[in-house]
Amino acid sequence: MTLLDLHEGDSAVIQSINMDHLPKQMLTELLELGFFPGAEIRLKTKSKYLGKLICSLGGTTIGLRMKDGEAILLKTK
């Protein structure tokens, strides 16, 4: 399951990040923002038209490209 599989308002726990789908710089940025295994994430908005995901992680709202959301593997709580 990836971040793209969540419905708006759903929460899950980050299991891992698929490093093969992200440039090294993006992986570093995600880790600095708190995208690490065990962190809880909630999808606030999914806009297929704009190709964006808005999620909440550790009290911070973060916008991601859908392409990057595919690399974030989740497990349900």
N, C-alpha and C positions, 0 to 999 in steps of 0.2 A: 504494500500500500504506500502511495506517495502523497505528498501535500495536495496534489491535484485531485486525489480521490475523496478528499474531505468535502462535506457540504458546508455552506455558510453557517457559522455558529458552532460547528463541531470542534472538539478538541481531541488531541492525541499526543503521544509521547514520541519524540525523535528517537529512532532506533539507530540510524546511521546516515551518513551522507555518501552518495556514490561519487567518488572523486574522479571517475572516468568521464563524467558528464559535465564537469565544471573546470574552467581554467583555474590554475593555481591561485591567482589573485582573488578570484571570487570565493574560492574555498576559504582563504584566509579571512576575507571580510565576513563571511557567514559565521565562522568560529568566533571572531571578535564581537559579533552581535549576540552571541549566546546560542547559536545553533550547534549544540553538542548532544551526544547521546544521553537520554534521560530527561532532557528539558521538555516541558509541556508547551505545546503550541496550539493556538486556536485560530481557525480561519474566519476572518471577519467578512471579507468580500472577495468574490471571484468574478472577474470581468473578462469573459472570453473575447469580447469585442476589442478590448484594449490589450489583451494578453497579460493582464496583471493579477496578482494575488495580494491581498492586504491581510496580514496576520498579526496576532498579538503574541509576544514572547517575552516573558519576564517583566511584564508591565509596560513594554514598549511596543508601539505599533510600527510595523515594518512592511514596506512594499517590495514585492519580488516579481520578476518576470516568470511567467508560467513555465518557461523552459528551465529555469533554475529550480522551480518547485518540483519538477520531475526527479531531481537528484536527491531530494530529501525523503528518506524512507522512514515510515512511521509504524507504530503499533498502537492499537486502541488501548485505552486505559482499562 
